Amino acid sequence: MQVKMENVDRISGLHDSILIHILSFLSAKQVIRTSILSTRWRYLFALLPNLHFDFEGDLWRRGYTTMIDPDRFHAWISAAVHRGVKHLDLNISPGKFTTRPAVLFTCRTLVTLKLCMEFDFVLDVPKGAHFPNLKTIHLEEVNFSNDDSVKSLLSGCTSLEDLVIEKFLMSNISNFNISHPFLKRLTLLYTYQSDYGWITIDAPNLVYLEYDDELVAGYSLQNLQSLVKADIDISNSLQVDGSTFFRGICNVRSLILSDTSLELLLSCAPVPVFPNLVKLKIHCSNDLRPYYDQWEKGLETLLSSLPELEKLEFNQEALISLPEKAPSCLLSKLKSIKISDFTDERDCIGKAKYFLKNGRALEKLTIRTALRYSGERKSKISKVLSASPWESKHLCIFIF
């Protein structure tokens, strides 16, 4: 039997949705090239939900140093806006673009907007900016023209829930005001500040805050009663009092602190009380461990300000001393404790025994030993702690 192979284009016969899915794995340049295959393919690229244009590589390979035509760039953005773009990611180099498309600031369909603009590119948001459906904004290396520009952007985003600001330049801003009634998540990373900068956060529905930066000259943190989790890594080269900042987040239920943040918090007079905090994690860096013995106060000072604490994770070096009067949370609330970088030295063993002796509600004590600890040394720690008296009737000890 002889089988005849017919020259049939079976791919072109597939449904549009399948072809669009296939095209989604190609670059924008490759997708547009398919339009010359046949009339079936001519306009398929226009149905793609996502397009990625990357001209940096082409310009580098061709040796171009001229700017991309701003009129053409604006036309691309306008076309995306008029076609109802939902997710837009722009990485703009000042050497390539000199102006920003005004039509972008009235896009009613945008749900996600990411702008990486480099500091030479000043973002001037007009007062009429309106993004009724925008829920997520990610700004990187953005330099706002003034305070009003920030206000125009946030006030125009009536549905905003998630705001990420990374490598933000405050040279033109006197008060960086983040006020929004529906904002749920806020991330501030590595801002470049002036010595007189001020940050205001007023967000009654905020549930998550990540702040990794230097302290600025002043803070106004208002209406953060809904805050559930905060991840704080701050340093204090300006020698600013951190009391206002920490009092502003004192209603949080779960808190992660870097060692520099812990040191700053302990320097507050008095140390703020966190009445709702149930989970605390202290993240310690290797660079600062040699300086722990210079601290006047340690984690033990903070525990007296955490009446409802149930779960605690920390590096054993963050605990400087053992108070004679055990904190109330240890006596009645703490259920889980994890101690890292643990050793078999007498001082370290004494810290674990302290928690065993006073932890009446303790259910789980996890010991993570220092690097390269042998099984024999871990077994020694286990025997010593197992032979120690403890108050809890439902305690399990784990040693890794």
Disulfide bonds with the S-S distance in Angstrom:
none
